Amino acid sequence: MKTAYKILIGAGAAAAGIAATATLSYTITKKMMKIALDRQPSKIPERAQRRVSGTKNQGKNRQELALAADRLRNSECETVEITAHDGIRLIGHWQPCENAERVIIAMHGWRSSWYKDFGMISDFWRENHCSVLYVEQRAQGESEGEYMGFGLIERYDCLDWIRWANAHGCSRLPIYLCGVSMGASTVLMAAGLELPENVHGVMADCGYTSAHDIWKHVVKHNLHISYGGITASIASDICKKKINCGPKEYSCVEAMRNCKVPVLFVHGTDDHFVPIEMTYENYKACAAPKRLLVVPGAEHGMSYVLEKKNYEECVKRFWQDFD
């Protein structure tokens, strides 16, 4: 009887330990998913933001980027809006070019903005006869929506914006979908859809392979927390409840296998937020004509800043070949 009693006590303690671990895992994962998906999570301290992104040289080029962002934000643009496929209101900033040769639809990254992510390159686009539609991604900026979708939902927003552009005089111009970080993965996922014939290409700078993959990488390598088993399962359940789609239900890799438009991939070798290996995987899967620009020493989203001339030459050749 004493032995049986000890076994029962031990089993009860083990069960309590498992329950406590599960509760802690759920609490931590719920917090992480709120930061990942919700429009307005709890305020994230700057130190914690650096841990999430893994950025080593946070202050480098900051002033140059800030000045470029201010220039674009204060430049002459027409604010436009559409109703997305799911009924929410999305905002864009239309900057037409006289005698335009092409149209760029630009999708910014996670918890960023159109003027921050494209401030540096906006002059280059304008000087090369591009009309540009700068999109405010759902659940960010002035666009509506409670949750971000890491490209899983936003890929359909790309289609909505293409339709807007074609309905506003751009149907005879080549359209390029351009994105940075989450915006890059958004346009890559959109490339797996049936696109209008005047979409001539995609330009993806430092995109990840899937929502699941980027969450796993950041949690394991930047936050040093285990991600797998119960944590991944909880994250998937929370994601499905919030955006009606699981993090493994679609990926850039799958989209690239079905892609029919040319793709220019760009990535920096020192990216600690989205590892360059993810772009290699997307590139390998791409069934369409493809180009790859690797920038040695560039951190996340900094390839254009670090190698402006080389970046611009690659983009010009891409347009020349596929306009």
N, C-alpha and C positions, 0 to 999 in steps of 0.2 A: 504493500500500500504506500509506504514512504517513497519507494522508487517511482511508482506511478504518479504520486503527488509532485515529486520533483520534476518529472517529465512534463506534467501539465503546467507547472509554474514556468519552466523553461520555454515551453511552447507559447505561453501567454506573453512572456517578455519579448520573445522573437517577433510575435505578431504585432505587439505594440511598437517595437522598433521599426518594423516594416511600414506600419501605418504612419509613424512619425516621419519616416524618410519620404514616403509618398506625399504626405501633406506639405513637407518642406519643398519637395520637387515641384509640386503644383503651384505653390506660392511664388517661388522663384521664376518658374516658366511663365506664369501669368503676368508677372511684372515685365519680363523680357518681351513678351508678345505685345504688351501695351505700348512699350517703347517702339517696337518694330512697326506696328500697324495703326495705332490710334492717332487721330488728328492732333490731339492735345494730351500727351502723356504728362506724368509728373515731370517737373523741371529737372533736366539732366545737367549736373555740374560739368564745367569744362573739362576737368580732369577725367571724369567718367566718359565724356565724349571722345577724348583722345584714346582712352582704353578701347572703346568700341571700334574706332577706326584704325587703331594701330599705327597712327601717323607718328613719325619720329621727329620731323622738322615742321612743327605746326606754324611757327612764325615766319618761315622762309617764304618770300614772295607775297606775304600778306598784304603789304601796302599796295603793290602793283595790282593785285587781284581786286582789292577794295576800290581803287580808283576806277578800274575798268567796269566794275559792277555799277558804280554810281553813274558813269557815263551812259551805260546802256539803259539803266532804269530811268534816267532823265531825258533820254533821246525821244524823238518824235515817233510815237507808235499809236495805232488805233486799238483801243480795247474792244475785243469782240467776245461773244459768248455763244455757246451752243447748248442744246439739251442732249446729254449722252444717251446711249442705248438703254440705260437703266433709269433714266428720268432725272438724273442730277444735273445741275448747272455747272458747266465748265467754262473757264475764262482763258483767253489767249490774248496775245499782243502782236498785232499785225504790222509789219514794217515793209511795205511794198517798195520795190525798186523800179525806177524808170527804165524802160527797155530791159526788163528782167529776162534772163536766160534760163533760169530754173527757180524752183521753190524749195525751201528747206522748212520742214516741220521739226522743231527742236524740243526735245523732252528732257527736262532737268532731272537731277538725282534725288535720292532719299533725304528728306528734311533739308532740302536746299531751295533754290529759286532760279527762275529763268535768267535773271540778270547776273546772279553770282556765277552760274555754271557756264554762261555764254558771253560774259562781258569781254573776255580777252579775245575771242575769235570773231566777235560780231563785226568789227571793222573789216576784217578779211572777207567775210561773206558779202558785205555791202560793196566793197571795192571790186568784187568779182561778179557783180550783176545778179545777186541772189535776193529775191523777195523772201522774207523770213517770217514764219509764224512761231512765236515763242509761246509755248503752252505752259499753263500752270497746272501741274498734275493734280489729280483728284485728292481731296483731303489735305491739300497744301495750298498756301497762299489764299487767293480769293475764290478758288474753285470749291464747290461744295463736296460733300462726302464725309462720312465718319471715319472711314478706314482707307489706308493705302493698300495696294494689292501686289506690290513687288513685280509688276508686269502682268500678273495673272488676269487682272481686270483691265488694266491700262492699255493692253494690246488692242482691245476693242475701241478704246477712246481714240487711238491712232486712226482707225477707220473712220470714226466720226469726224475727226479733224481733216482728213483727206477729202471727205465728201464736202465739208465746208469750203475748202480751198477750191475744189473743182466747181462748186456752185458760185464762186465769186471770181470768175475770170481766169482760173489757172488750169483749166482742163487741157489746154494745148501745150503746157509747159511740163518738162520733167520735174517730178517731185522726188526729193530725197528725205527719208526719215533719219533724223540724227539724234543721238542720245549720249548722255554721260552717266556712268554708274548705273543706278536703277533705271534711268532713262535709256541707257544703252540696252539693257536687258528687255525693257519695254518694247523698243523698236525691233529687236531681234525676234521676240515672241510674235510681234505683229507680222513679221516677214513670213511666218508660217501660215498666215491666213491668205485667202484669195484677195489680192489687192487690185485696185484699178490699173489699167494698162499704162497710165502715165507715171506710175511709181517706178522710177528707174534704178533705185538703189537704197542701201542702208549704210549709215556710218555709225559705228558702235565703238565708243571709247570707254574702256575698262568695265565691260559688262560681266555679270556673273552667269553661271550655268542655270541655276534654279533658286527659288526661294529657300528650299530645304538646304541646298548646298551652302549658300552664303550664311544662313543662320548657324549652321553647324560649324563653319569655319570661324566666324566671329566669336561664337561662344567658347569653342575649344582653344583657339590660338590667341585670341585677344583678351578674353575674359577669364580664360583658364578654368572653365567649368565643364564638367562632363556633359556631352550632348549625344544621347542615344537611348534606345530602349524606352523607358518611361517618359523621359524628358521630351524626346522627339514625338512620342505619341500624344502627349499633352499639348505640345505646340501645334500639332496637326489638327487636333480636335478644336482648339481655340480658333485657329485660322479658318476652319470650315464654318464655324458658328458666325464669325465676323464677316467673311467675304464670300461665303458659299462655295469655297474652292480650297482644296488642300494644297500644301506646298510642294507635293510631289505629282500633282495631277497634270502639270504641263511644265515644260522647260525650254530654254533656248536651244538646247541640243536637239530636242524633238522638232522644234520649229525649223532649225537649220537643215534637218534632213528633208524637209518639205519645201525649202526656200527656192523661189524661182527668180529672185532679183539679186543683182550683184551686191556684195557686202565688203565694206572696208572695216577691218578690225584694227583697233589701236589699243596698246596697253604698255604701261611702264613696268620695268623689271623690279622696282622697289615698292610696289603696291602692297601694303600690309592689310588693306581693307578687303579688296577683291584680288586674290592672288592671280598672277598672270597665267597660271596653269588653266584657269577657267576659260580664258580667251583661246588658249591653244585647243581646248576641248571643243569649244564652239566652232572654231575655225576648221578643225578636222571633220566635224560633222556636216559642215556646210556643203550642200549639193550644187549651189549656184556658183558663178564666177566669183572669185574672192581675192582679196588683198590683205596683207598683214603688215602693220607698222609696229615694231617693238622699239621702245625708247629706253635705252640704258639709264639707270639711275632715277627714273621718274617715279614719284609717289602717286598716290591715287588722284586721278584727274589732272595731273600736272604735265602730261606729255606735250601739250601745245606750248606751255610756258617754257619748258626745258629745250625743246627742239622745234621752234616755230618754223624756221625755213624748211626743214625736212618734212614736217607735218603738212605745210601748205603745198609743197610740191607733190606729195602723195595724193592730197585731195584734188588738186588740179588735174593730175593724170587720171584719177578716177572719173572726174566729170568729163574729161576729154574722151575717154573710152566709152562712157555709158550714157552721156546726154542724148 
